C-alpha cells in the first residue's frame, strides 16, 4: 500500500477503523513517505502483524515513543526526518530487521550500546547526519535482566555500513573492535586522523571495501595495513602526499580497485604498489604527477585493466612507460600538457593490440594527429576532443576497424575528405561521431558514406553549405545535428538513403528556404505489429531561428513529415 505524498499527520487515524482489521493484518509493504508525520506514538503499527517493509521517509518526525513497530518488520526507512537520536528502545522487538535507514536526520551522537535486537544487519545507513565521532561501545550488545545488566561479548555483523556526509574528524583506537563489516563508507566527513588500532579485531579480516573519499587525510594511515581482505579502497579527494612502501603488503593478493585521485601525489607510488598481484583499476587523476618512465609501472601493472592519469602535470612520458601493461583496456590522459611529446606519442605503442578506450582530451598542443593511433587495432572509444588538431587524412583512422565512438569536438579541423573514414571493413562498427565546434566550412559529397553510424553531431562549426550526397547510404543514422552554423543552402539529395533518420536539427542557421524534397528518402522504420509503440513513424525537424521565407514542396510523401519547427 502506497500513501506517499499526501498530508497524513496522524497514522493512528488510518489504523483504528474497526472495518479495516483484516486489511491491516495482511499488509506486507507500507509507504508513508512525503507526508506530515511529526511523531510515532507507542504501538502505532503494532497490529500490522505481517508488515515487512515500512517507508517513513521525508516526514517531520522528531519523536518515536515506546515500541511502535511490529516484530515482523524486516526493512525500516526513516530517512530525511528530524530525529536527533537513535530511538533504540523502539527497535528492541525487531528480531527480523535487516535494513535500517536513518539517513538525513539530525543525529549528533550514537547510543552507548548497540541499539538493535539482533547482532546482524544487511544495511545500516546513518549518512547525512551530524555525527562528529564514533564510540567503540556502540557496537556492543547491552543485556538487561531483572537482577543485572551487562555488555554481551558477541560480535556485531553488518554487510553495508554508511556513515557518509557527517562531521566525523577522527577514528579512535578500538572503534571497530567488536564489529565485522563487509563494506564501510565514511566518505565526505572531516577525517584527519585514524588511530593505529582503530580497526583492530574481526573488522581487519572481513572488510572488503572501504570508502574514505573526500576527507582531510594527509598520510596513508598505518591503520589500513592490517586489512587483509580489502579488495576496494577509495581515497579520492584527500591531501595524501606519500604512501609507505609496505602499505598494501597484507592485502596484496586481493586488492583490485584503488582510487587515489584528487590528492597531492607528486609521483606514482610505485614502490608501494610493487607488492600488489591483482590490481585491476588504478585512478591517479588530479594529482601533481609530472613525468612517467620505464620504472614507474613494474610487473605489478600487468594485471591493470583501467588507468587514469588525467588532470596531472604530465609533460614527459618515456617510450617504455606502459610496456608491462599487457592487459590494459582503458587509459585516460586528459587535461595534461603533452606539448612536446616525443616520437609522436610512441609511448602508446605497447598498448596497440589491447587498448579499447583512450582519452586524450585537452592534452595535445601540436596540430597533427599522432600517427601511433593507427596502430591501436582494438580501439573502440577515442576521445581526442579539445585539442589543436587541424587536418584529417584518409590514413588517420584507417586501422581502427573496431571504433564505435569518435569524439573530435573543439579542435581546429577545417575539412573532411571523402575517404576520411574509409577503413576497409564491410561491417562498420562506428556509431557516434562528434565534430562540434571545429572550423568546418562545408560538407562535401560522400563525406559520410556507407557507415552504420547512429549519431552525427556537427554543432557550432562554420558550415555554409551541405552538398549532394554529403550524408549517403547511412542506413542506421537516427540523429543529425547541424545547429548553430551558417548554413545557407542544403542540396535536395544531401540526405540520400538515410531511411531511419528521425531527428534533424537545423536551428540557428541562415536558411532562407526549406525544400521538403530534402526528406523524400527519409522514411523512419514502421513499427512492427508486436511493437509496444504502434504510433505513426515520426520525423522531427527543428529549423527554428533561421531566415526562412518560403517552403519548397514537390514530391514529398506526407506520411514521412509530421513535425516542422521554425
Buried (B, 14 or more C-beta within 10 A) or exposed (E): EEBEEEEBEBBEEBBEEEEEEEEBEEBEEBBBBBBEBBBBEEBBBBBBEEBBBBBBBBBEBBEBBBBBBBBBBBBBBBBBBEBBBBBBBBBBBBEBBBBBBBBBBEBEBBBEBBBBBBBBBBBBBBBBBEBEBBBBBBBBBBEEEEEEEEBBEEBBBBBBBBBBBBBBBBBBBBBBBBBBBBBBBBBBBEBBBBBEBBBBBBBBEBBBBBBBBBBEBBBBBBBBBBBBBBBBBBBBBBEBBBBBEBBBBBBBEBBBBBBBBBBEBEBBBBBBBBBBBEBBBBBBBBBEBBBBBBEBBBEBBBBBBBBBBBBBEBEBBBBBBBBBBBEBBBBBBBBBBBEEBEEBBBBBBBBBEBBBBBBBBBBBEBEBBBEBBBBBEBBBBBBBBBBEBBBBEEEBBBBBBBBBBBBBBBBEBBBBBBBBBBBEEEEBBBBBBBBBBBEBEBBBBBBBBBBBBBBBBBBBBEBBBBBBBBBBBBEBBBBBBBBBBEBBBBBBBBBBBBBBBBBBBBBBBBBEBBBBBBBBBBBBEEEEEEEEEEEEBEBBBBBBBBEBEEEEEEEBEEEBBBEBEB
